[in-house]
Amino acid sequence: MDEKRIISLLTRRAAGELSAAEQAELRELLADHPDGVYYEEFVRELWIRSPQADVVDDVGVYYARHKQRQGSSLDFGSGPAGGGLFRRLLGARRPVAAGVAVLMVVAVVFWVFRGVEESPSSGQVEIVAERGVRKQVVLPDGTKVWLNADSRLLYDGQMETGDTRNVRLEGEAYFDVTRNKNRPFIITTDKISIRVLGTTFNVKAYPDESKAEATLISGEIELTVNDRPKEKILMEPNEKVAVVDHPVVEAHPGGEDEKRLTLTIGSLSKVQVDDQEYIEETLWMENKLMIKNETMEEIVPKLERWYNVDITLRDPRIRSYRYTATITEENIGDVLGAMQLIKSFHFKVDSNDVVIY
């Protein structure tokens, strides 16, 4: 049995980092190796009991701390077959083998923890969800954040002590902010800024896209367009604000260029998928990608982020093809194959490179 791979996938699932392809791989591995489910309980227990602040550089020291917390449940010696967490997980394996397996699990969980937070500069923390990955993290103040693919969140060391809790977002994220009326939570993106006390909402602000969106699920938030700092929008639940950055318009020959923004306030959208109702703006959290009457040119960046691929469109006519679909666990080849049946084109997938012609 490929124990290391199963443990790695279980840990990535606990961290919210599993891609659709990895989810399918994990299901197949567990189906082929039923004994692998014994690791699931330990990974879940270790993950829940081990906040990021407890992570240390020495895996052995970390394991000793964990063993001390568990007490007698870590007994690998003789005794009733049902006694102790690891006896339930590892059955009749020899103590040495069991210890090695436990340390392997701890090492994998430790490795994933180390990948959750990186410090690009002193006093600042960066959390990255790479292309093809969606990630869930808990900030030092208790705020829960779900990051969509190709997104990053930055915060400084004053998250727990400053007058405000400041973060910067590039990409898309769903926030469940811990309420603190004395210390507002402030999110800054390239186009908009959001000030909250405690609420749940979604923000989409990829640097390479002209549109930034904020969707409020519950609570109350104050939104400001960065280029119009004096204009503040107080959003209510089920409202959505979109800010579109239009192409630069020249004010007059030889003069300065003028930026034109369009601001739209509306309501969030609900969609039916497999006989269940979802909020369209947060459908990505259910591992579903929504495409709604969009051109191939608009769809390509979404597919690149979702599947961690680079797509080249060789035939300019294909750019205007329009599609509506909800993508779940299909791979990129399946998706393009289905799209191909609606509008004729050819494609080739070579590892992470995709050519459409």
DAZI-V779491 format. One record per residue. N is the residue number from 0. RES is the residue in one small letter. PHI is phi in whole degrees, -180 to 180 (* if undefined). PSI is psi in degrees with one decimal (* if undefined). BURIAL is I if it has 16 or more other C-alpha atoms within 10 Angstrom, else O. Layout:
BEGIN
((N;RES;PHI;PSI;BURIAL) (N;RES;PHI;PSI;BURIAL))
END
This chain:
BEGIN
((0;m;*;137.4;O) (1;d;-81;78.7;O) (2;e;-63;-44.6;I) (3;k;-61;-38.9;O) (4;r;-69;-42.1;O) (5;i;-63;-45.2;I) (6;i;-63;-42.9;I) (7;s;-60;-44.4;I) (8;l;-69;-38.4;I) (9;l;-63;-39.1;I) (10;t;-70;-40.7;I) (11;r;-64;-34.8;I) (12;r;-66;-41.1;I) (13;a;-62;-32.6;I) (14;a;-84;-3.8;I) (15;g;76;26.5;I) (16;e;-108;-0.1;I) (17;l;-70;130.8;I) (18;s;-81;169.3;I) (19;a;-61;-40.0;I) (20;a;-65;-39.0;O) (21;e;-70;-34.3;I) (22;q;-61;-44.2;I) (23;a;-64;-40.1;O) (24;e;-63;-42.4;O) (25;l;-64;-41.9;I) (26;r;-60;-42.6;O) (27;e;-66;-41.6;O) (28;l;-64;-43.1;I) (29;l;-69;-32.3;O) (30;a;-70;-38.8;O) (31;d;-78;-28.2;O) (32;h;-129;81.3;O) (33;p;-55;-29.9;O) (34;d;-62;-19.3;O) (35;g;-65;-22.7;I) (36;v;-67;-18.8;I) (37;y;-65;-26.8;I) (38;y;-75;-22.2;I) (39;e;-61;-43.4;I) (40;e;-64;-43.1;O) (41;f;-67;-43.7;I) (42;v;-59;-44.8;I) (43;r;-63;-44.3;O) (44;e;-66;-43.5;O) (45;l;-66;-39.3;I) (46;w;-65;-46.0;I) (47;i;-66;-39.6;O) (48;r;-83;-1.7;O) (49;s;-123;81.2;O) (50;p;-62;159.8;O) (51;q;-59;-29.9;I) (52;a;-66;-21.3;O) (53;d;-84;-7.6;O) (54;v;-71;129.6;I) (55;v;-126;167.3;O) (56;d;-75;-23.3;O) (57;d;-99;109.3;O) (58;v;-61;-35.9;I) (59;g;-62;-43.2;O) (60;v;-64;-41.3;O) (61;y;-62;-44.3;I) (62;y;-63;-38.5;O) (63;a;-61;-41.6;O) (64;r;-64;-43.9;O) (65;h;-64;-41.1;I) (66;k;-63;-39.9;O) (67;q;-63;-39.2;O) (68;r;-65;-37.0;O) (69;q;-80;-24.8;O) (70;g;63;-131.6;O) (71;s;-68;-14.9;O) (72;s;-68;-10.4;O) (73;l;-99;27.5;I) (74;d;-82;113.9;I) (75;f;-95;-0.1;I) (76;g;-79;-167.0;O) (77;s;-72;155.8;O) (78;g;158;-173.8;O) (79;p;-58;143.3;O) (80;a;-61;-28.3;O) (81;g;-93;3.2;O) (82;g;-86;131.7;I) (83;g;88;142.5;I) (84;l;-59;-47.7;I) (85;f;-76;-25.1;I) (86;r;-68;-38.0;I) (87;r;-65;-37.3;I) (88;l;-77;-41.0;I) (89;l;-109;-1.8;I) (90;g;61;-132.2;I) (91;a;-95;22.2;O) (92;r;-64;153.8;O) (93;r;-65;151.2;O) (94;p;-53;-43.2;O) (95;v;-63;-45.3;O) (96;a;-62;-41.5;O) (97;a;-62;-43.9;I) (98;g;-62;-41.8;I) (99;v;-62;-43.1;O) (100;a;-63;-41.7;I) (101;v;-63;-47.3;I) (102;l;-63;-33.1;I) (103;m;-64;-43.5;I) (104;v;-63;-46.7;I) (105;v;-59;-42.1;I) (106;a;-63;-41.4;I) (107;v;-67;-44.9;I) (108;v;-61;-42.7;I) (109;f;-59;-43.6;I) (110;w;-62;-41.9;O) (111;v;-66;-41.1;I) (112;f;-57;-44.8;I) (113;r;-62;-28.3;O) (114;g;-82;-12.6;O) (115;v;-73;-40.1;I) (116;e;-127;131.6;I) (117;e;-128;148.1;O) (118;s;-110;94.1;O) (119;p;-67;-26.1;O) (120;s;-150;162.6;O) (121;s;-58;130.5;O) (122;g;80;1.0;O) (123;q;-123;140.8;O) (124;v;-118;136.9;I) (125;e;-122;127.8;I) (126;i;-113;126.9;I) (127;v;-123;130.4;I) (128;a;-109;109.3;I) (129;e;-74;172.1;I) (130;r;-59;137.1;I) (131;g;85;1.9;I) (132;v;-129;139.7;I) (133;r;-122;136.9;I) (134;k;-133;145.0;I) (135;q;-117;132.8;I) (136;v;-137;160.8;I) (137;v;-119;123.4;O) (138;l;-79;164.8;O) (139;p;-57;-26.5;I) (140;d;-86;2.2;O) (141;g;96;-7.1;O) (142;t;-65;133.5;I) (143;k;-97;135.9;I) (144;v;-132;130.9;I) (145;w;-108;119.5;I) (146;l;-100;131.8;I) (147;n;-80;171.9;I) (148;a;-60;146.1;I) (149;d;59;46.8;I) (150;s;-131;155.8;I) (151;r;-143;146.7;I) (152;l;-128;132.1;I) (153;l;-122;140.0;I) (154;y;-147;158.5;I) (155;d;-101;176.4;I) (156;g;-70;-7.4;O) (157;q;-91;12.8;O) (158;m;-54;-36.3;I) (159;e;-95;-13.4;O) (160;t;-123;-20.9;O) (161;g;-74;170.9;O) (162;d;-69;-27.0;O) (163;t;-130;157.8;I) (164;r;-106;101.8;I) (165;n;-103;132.4;I) (166;v;-135;157.0;I) (167;r;-122;134.4;I) (168;l;-118;134.1;I) (169;e;-126;110.1;I) (170;g;121;-139.6;I) (171;e;-131;139.7;I) (172;a;-153;151.4;I) (173;y;-110;130.7;I) (174;f;-115;134.9;I) (175;d;-119;92.2;I) (176;v;-83;129.8;I) (177;t;-67;128.1;I) (178;r;-71;133.1;I) (179;n;-154;98.6;O) (180;k;-65;-19.0;O) (181;n;-91;-13.9;O) (182;r;-136;89.4;I) (183;p;-59;149.2;I) (184;f;-100;122.2;I) (185;i;-122;125.3;I) (186;i;-109;128.8;I) (187;t;-116;134.0;I) (188;t;-127;-178.1;I) (189;d;-62;-34.7;O) (190;k;-111;-32.8;I) (191;i;-133;159.6;I) (192;s;-130;147.0;I) (193;i;-132;133.6;I) (194;r;-119;127.4;I) (195;v;-140;162.2;I) (196;l;-106;-41.5;I) (197;g;-178;118.6;I) (198;t;-173;178.2;I) (199;t;-125;133.1;I) (200;f;-164;165.7;I) (201;n;-118;137.7;I) (202;v;-127;129.6;I) (203;k;-122;116.3;I) (204;a;-154;68.3;I) (205;y;-74;132.4;I) (206;p;-58;-29.4;O) (207;d;-91;6.2;O) (208;e;-111;147.5;O) (209;s;-78;-16.7;O) (210;k;-110;138.2;I) (211;a;-120;139.2;I) (212;e;-133;146.1;I) (213;a;-130;129.3;I) (214;t;-123;119.7;I) (215;l;-94;123.8;I) (216;i;-93;-48.1;I) (217;s;-149;157.4;I) (218;g;89;-144.8;I) (219;e;-153;136.1;I) (220;i;-135;153.9;I) (221;e;-111;119.2;O) (222;l;-107;137.8;I) (223;t;-129;132.8;I) (224;v;-80;126.3;I) (225;n;-57;-34.6;O) (226;d;-80;-5.9;O) (227;r;-133;65.9;O) (228;p;-62;-21.6;O) (229;k;-83;-15.7;O) (230;e;-96;117.5;O) (231;k;-119;138.6;O) (232;i;-114;120.6;O) (233;l;-93;109.2;O) (234;m;-90;147.1;I) (235;e;-113;162.4;I) (236;p;-54;142.8;I) (237;n;73;11.8;I) (238;e;-98;154.0;I) (239;k;-135;133.4;I) (240;v;-119;129.2;I) (241;a;-120;132.8;I) (242;v;-118;120.3;I) (243;v;-111;127.4;I) (244;d;-94;107.2;I) (245;h;-82;161.3;O) (246;p;-55;148.4;O) (247;v;-63;135.4;O) (248;v;-114;130.4;O) (249;e;-76;123.4;O) (250;a;-63;-47.4;O) (251;h;-164;156.6;O) (252;p;-53;128.3;O) (253;g;82;-6.9;O) (254;g;-94;-174.9;O) (255;e;-79;148.4;O) (256;d;-75;150.0;O) (257;e;-120;130.3;O) (258;k;-90;138.9;O) (259;r;-120;125.2;O) (260;l;-114;143.6;I) (261;t;-117;129.8;O) (262;l;-116;125.9;O) (263;t;-124;132.9;O) (264;i;-115;125.2;O) (265;g;-148;-161.6;O) (266;s;-111;153.3;O) (267;l;-67;158.4;I) (268;s;-107;145.8;O) (269;k;-118;140.5;O) (270;v;-131;154.7;O) (271;q;-101;124.5;O) (272;v;-133;120.4;O) (273;d;53;45.8;O) (274;d;65;16.0;O) (275;q;-120;148.0;O) (276;e;-97;133.7;O) (277;y;-130;159.6;O) (278;i;-84;122.5;O) (279;e;-58;-41.9;I) (280;e;-68;-18.9;I) (281;t;-118;17.8;I) (282;l;-62;-29.4;I) (283;w;-61;-26.5;I) (284;m;-69;-20.7;I) (285;e;-92;13.4;O) (286;n;64;37.1;I) (287;k;-128;134.5;I) (288;l;-107;121.7;I) (289;m;-97;128.9;I) (290;i;-121;123.2;I) (291;k;-130;99.0;O) (292;n;49;52.8;O) (293;e;-113;152.2;O) (294;t;-79;160.0;I) (295;m;-58;-36.6;I) (296;e;-62;-36.0;O) (297;e;-77;-30.5;I) (298;i;-77;-35.6;I) (299;v;-53;-49.1;I) (300;p;-60;-34.3;O) (301;k;-67;-43.9;I) (302;l;-66;-37.4;I) (303;e;-62;-43.3;I) (304;r;-69;-41.9;I) (305;w;-67;-40.4;I) (306;y;-109;2.2;I) (307;n;55;55.6;I) (308;v;-131;163.4;I) (309;d;-112;122.0;I) (310;i;-111;131.6;I) (311;t;-114;126.3;O) (312;l;-99;109.3;I) (313;r;-89;-28.8;O) (314;d;-101;112.1;O) (315;p;-61;-23.1;O) (316;r;-65;-29.0;O) (317;i;-69;-23.6;I) (318;r;-58;-30.5;O) (319;s;-92;-4.2;O) (320;y;-61;137.3;I) (321;r;-112;144.7;I) (322;y;-142;152.0;O) (323;t;-132;126.1;O) (324;a;-166;161.4;O) (325;t;-120;115.2;O) (326;i;-95;129.4;I) (327;t;-110;-96.8;O) (328;e;-110;14.2;I) (329;e;-69;152.5;O) (330;n;-85;173.7;O) (331;i;-63;-33.8;I) (332;g;-66;-40.7;O) (333;d;-64;-41.5;O) (334;v;-64;-48.7;I) (335;l;-66;-33.4;I) (336;g;-64;-40.5;O) (337;a;-69;-40.0;O) (338;m;-66;-33.5;I) (339;q;-63;-29.8;O) (340;l;-73;-24.2;O) (341;i;-85;-46.4;O) (342;k;-130;127.7;O) (343;s;-70;127.9;O) (344;f;-163;172.7;O) (345;h;-117;156.1;O) (346;f;-151;159.8;I) (347;k;-139;129.5;O) (348;v;-110;121.3;O) (349;d;-129;96.0;O) (350;s;59;-117.4;O) (351;n;-95;4.4;O) (352;d;-105;128.4;O) (353;v;-125;130.6;I) (354;v;-118;128.1;O) (355;i;-113;127.6;O) (356;y;-146;*;O))
END
